[in-house]
Amino acid sequence: MTWTQRASVADNWLSDVTYGNGLFVAVGDCGTILTSPNGVRSTEQASGTSDSLYGVAYGNGLFVAVGGSYDSSSSAILTSPDGVNWTQRTSPTSGPLYSVTYGNNTFVAVGDVGAILTSPDGVNWTARISGTDDWLRGVTYGNNLFVAVGEGGAILTSPDGVNWMLRTPGGKDLFGVFGVAYGNGLFVAVGGSYDSSSSAILTSPDGVNWTQRTSPTRDSLNGVTYGNGLFVAVGDRGAILISTDGVNWTRLTSPTRYSLSSVTCGNGLFVAVGEEGIILTSP
């Protein structure tokens, strides 16, 4: 219910944050990588790349960060066992990657023009057929299922990261889905219009059948997570929403008007990141 703004050692836009092995890791523009053991004090790490990093995940003892160039001419994949020392890996796709997750002993990354990559170890990656040309913005794993979301409201599912089925057709409408999470038996996806005039919240018990829920804000929502018995979503102009069931949502008072890109939960702490390197925490 209460959020505190923390000092950041970077002023680049932070796009994503995750928690693993006792460490929060945030990534952002111009290869920015920040680490923090407690979400309060952060340290900037050398990434070895100037590409923007849009997604980060932890699994099987490894952090994996993904991204690419602004002009969509290159993609980036980096791995680290400790969040401090990072190694660049070869990507089989030429466009930027926007999100990555770990589940079923597999890393799955999604990105430009429907790109989906899988890797058993974070090092060796294989391109998969998604069945869509929509940009994919978010991916998660839960209940033995990968769920990817993206532009035009596209939602895809896969039991193994290899074979994907399009659950909503996507397209050219003004509605995008930018983040997805799983918790308490429910998938929750968030997004909004591209001019930030409306937000969207969708829920599904199985990744197949989705129901749109009422949002208490018009600001576009960019990220969502589950932890401590709560779903927490964040978005443009500092929007922070919470829900105990994914259906009924409450907007909280935010300490910032900067847009928030991502939120995660670890060690009893929620951490949100976003524009101008902003970092918020909530116990």
C-alpha positions in Angstrom: 0.0 0.0 0.0 3.0 2.4 0.6 5.7 3.0 -1.9 9.1 4.8 -1.4 11.2 6.3 -4.1 14.9 5.1 -3.9 18.0 6.8 -5.1 19.2 5.4 -8.5 22.7 5.4 -9.8 21.5 5.6 -13.4 19.2 8.1 -15.2 18.5 5.9 -18.2 15.0 4.4 -18.6 14.8 1.1 -16.8 12.6 -1.4 -18.7 12.5 -4.5 -16.5 13.4 -5.9 -13.1 13.7 -9.4 -11.7 14.7 -11.2 -8.5 16.9 -14.2 -8.1 19.6 -15.7 -5.9 19.1 -13.0 -3.3 19.6 -10.1 -5.8 17.4 -7.6 -7.6 18.6 -7.0 -11.2 17.2 -4.2 -13.4 18.0 -3.5 -17.0 17.4 -0.5 -19.3 18.5 1.8 -22.1 22.1 1.9 -23.4 23.0 -1.4 -21.8 22.2 -0.3 -18.3 22.3 -3.0 -15.6 21.7 -2.3 -11.9 21.9 -4.8 -9.0 20.7 -4.5 -5.5 20.5 -7.0 -2.6 17.7 -5.0 -0.9 16.1 -2.8 -3.5 17.3 0.3 -1.6 20.9 0.7 -2.7 21.8 -0.1 -6.3 25.1 -0.7 -8.1 25.7 -0.2 -11.8 27.3 -3.1 -13.6 29.2 -3.2 -16.9 27.1 -4.9 -19.5 29.5 -4.8 -22.4 26.8 -3.5 -24.8 25.3 -0.2 -25.8 22.1 -1.9 -27.0 19.1 -1.2 -24.9 18.0 -4.1 -22.6 14.3 -4.6 -22.3 13.9 -7.8 -20.4 15.6 -9.9 -17.6 14.8 -13.2 -15.9 16.5 -15.6 -13.5 16.4 -19.4 -13.8 18.6 -22.4 -13.1 21.3 -20.3 -11.5 21.5 -17.8 -14.3 20.4 -14.3 -15.1 19.5 -13.7 -18.8 18.9 -10.2 -20.2 17.6 -9.5 -23.7 17.2 -6.4 -25.8 18.5 -4.8 -29.1 19.0 -1.6 -31.0 16.4 1.2 -31.3 16.4 0.9 -35.1 15.5 -2.9 -34.9 18.7 -3.8 -36.7 20.1 -6.1 -33.9 19.2 -8.2 -30.9 21.1 -8.7 -27.7 21.3 -11.6 -25.3 23.5 -11.5 -22.2 23.9 -14.0 -19.4 25.4 -13.8 -15.9 25.7 -16.3 -13.0 25.9 -13.5 -10.4 24.3 -10.3 -11.9 27.8 -8.7 -11.9 29.8 -10.4 -14.7 27.9 -10.5 -18.0 28.7 -12.4 -21.2 27.2 -11.6 -24.6 25.5 -14.5 -26.5 24.7 -15.1 -30.1 21.1 -14.5 -31.1 19.5 -16.3 -34.0 17.2 -13.3 -34.8 18.1 -9.8 -36.0 15.4 -7.8 -34.3 15.2 -6.7 -30.6 13.9 -8.9 -27.9 11.5 -7.4 -25.3 10.9 -10.0 -22.6 12.3 -13.3 -21.3 11.2 -15.9 -18.7 12.2 -19.3 -17.4 10.1 -22.4 -16.9 10.0 -26.1 -17.6 13.8 -26.1 -17.8 13.7 -23.6 -20.6 14.4 -19.9 -21.2 11.9 -18.3 -23.6 12.5 -14.8 -25.1 10.0 -12.9 -27.3 10.4 -9.8 -29.5 10.1 -8.1 -32.8 7.8 -9.3 -35.5 6.6 -12.3 -33.5 10.0 -13.6 -32.7 10.2 -16.4 -30.1 13.5 -18.0 -29.0 14.2 -20.9 -26.6 17.3 -22.0 -24.8 17.9 -24.8 -22.3 20.9 -23.0 -20.8 20.7 -19.3 -21.8 23.7 -19.8 -24.1 22.5 -21.7 -27.1 19.2 -20.3 -28.6 16.8 -21.6 -31.2 14.2 -19.5 -33.2 10.7 -20.9 -33.0 7.6 -20.3 -35.2 5.0 -18.1 -33.4 2.4 -17.8 -36.1 2.1 -14.0 -35.7 3.9 -10.9 -37.0 2.8 -8.8 -34.0 5.6 -7.6 -31.8 5.6 -9.7 -28.6 6.1 -7.6 -25.5 5.8 -10.0 -22.5 6.1 -13.7 -21.6 5.6 -15.7 -18.4 5.3 -19.3 -17.2 2.8 -20.8 -14.9 0.6 -23.9 -14.5 2.8 -25.8 -17.0 2.2 -23.2 -19.7 4.1 -20.4 -21.4 2.0 -17.3 -22.2 3.2 -14.6 -24.5 1.5 -11.2 -25.1 1.9 -8.3 -27.5 0.8 -5.7 -29.9 -2.8 -5.7 -31.2 -3.9 -7.7 -28.1 -2.1 -10.8 -29.3 -1.9 -13.7 -26.8 -0.1 -17.0 -27.5 0.4 -20.1 -25.4 2.8 -23.1 -25.5 3.3 -26.1 -23.2 7.0 -26.4 -24.1 8.1 -23.1 -25.7 8.4 -24.8 -29.0 4.9 -25.2 -30.3 2.7 -22.1 -30.0 -1.0 -21.5 -30.5 -2.5 -18.0 -31.1 -5.4 -17.5 -28.6 -6.3 -14.0 -29.7 -5.7 -12.8 -33.3 -3.9 -9.6 -32.6 -3.9 -7.0 -35.5 -3.8 -3.3 -36.0 -6.2 -2.0 -33.4 -5.0 0.6 -30.8 -4.9 -2.0 -28.0 -1.7 -3.6 -26.9 -0.8 -6.1 -24.1 2.6 -5.3 -22.6 2.9 -7.5 -19.5 1.8 -10.8 -18.1 2.2 -12.8 -14.9 0.9 -15.9 -13.2 -0.1 -16.4 -9.6 -2.7 -18.1 -7.4 -4.1 -20.1 -10.3 -4.6 -17.1 -12.6 -2.8 -15.5 -15.5 -3.1 -11.7 -15.5 -2.2 -9.6 -18.6 -2.1 -5.8 -18.7 -1.8 -3.2 -21.4 -3.6 -0.3 -22.9 -3.9 2.1 -25.9 -0.8 3.4 -27.5 -1.8 7.0 -26.7 -2.2 6.1 -23.0 -5.9 7.1 -23.1 -7.0 3.8 -21.7 -5.7 0.7 -19.9 -6.5 -2.9 -20.1 -6.6 -5.8 -17.6 -7.3 -9.4 -18.7 -7.5 -12.6 -16.7 -7.5 -16.3 -17.6 -7.4 -19.5 -15.5 -5.9 -21.5 -18.3 -4.3 -19.1 -20.8 -6.9 -20.0 -23.3 -10.1 -18.1 -22.3 -9.6 -14.5 -21.3 -11.9 -12.0 -19.6 -11.4 -8.2 -19.6 -11.6 -6.6 -16.2 -12.4 -3.1 -15.1 -9.4 -0.9 -14.5 -9.4 2.0 -12.0 -7.1 4.0 -14.2 -7.0 5.2 -17.8 -3.2 5.1 -17.9 -1.7 2.4 -20.0 -0.3 -0.5 -17.8 3.2 -1.8 -18.7 4.0 -4.6 -16.2 2.5 -6.9 -13.6 3.7 -9.4 -11.0 2.4 -11.6 -8.3 3.8 -11.9 -4.7 2.8 -11.9 -1.1 -0.8 -12.8 -2.0 -1.1 -9.8 -4.3 -1.1 -8.9 -8.0 0.6 -5.6 -8.5 0.5 -3.7 -11.9 2.4 -0.6 -12.9 2.1 1.9 -15.8 2.3 5.3 -17.3 2.4 8.4 -15.1 3.3 6.5 -12.0 0.2 4.2 -12.0 0.3 1.5 -9.3 -2.6 -0.9 -9.0 -3.1 -3.9 -6.6 -5.5 -6.8 -6.5 -6.0 -9.9 -4.3 -7.8 -11.8 -7.0 -6.9 -10.3 -10.3 -10.5 -9.3 -10.8 -11.0 -6.3 -8.5 -8.3 -3.6 -8.7 -7.5 -0.6 -6.6 -5.3 2.3 -7.7 -2.8 3.4 -5.0 -1.2 6.8 -4.3 2.2 6.8 -6.2 5.2 8.9 -5.2 6.0 9.7 -8.8 4.5 10.8 -12.1 7.3 9.1 -14.1 6.1 6.1 -16.1 6.8 2.7 -14.6 7.8 -0.1 -16.8 8.1 -3.2 -14.6 7.5 -4.6 -11.2 8.8 -7.7 -9.4 8.6 -9.3 -5.9 11.4 -10.9 -4.0 12.3 -11.6 -0.4 9.0 -9.9 0.8 9.7 -6.7 -1.2 8.1 -5.3 -4.3 10.4 -3.3 -6.6 9.2 -1.2 -9.5 11.4 0.6 -12.1 10.9 3.0 -15.0 11.5 6.3 -16.6 14.6 8.3 -15.8 16.0 5.4 -13.8 13.3 5.6 -11.1 13.2 2.9 -8.5 10.3 2.4 -6.1 10.0 -0.2 -3.3 7.2 -1.4 -1.1 7.5 -3.8 1.9 
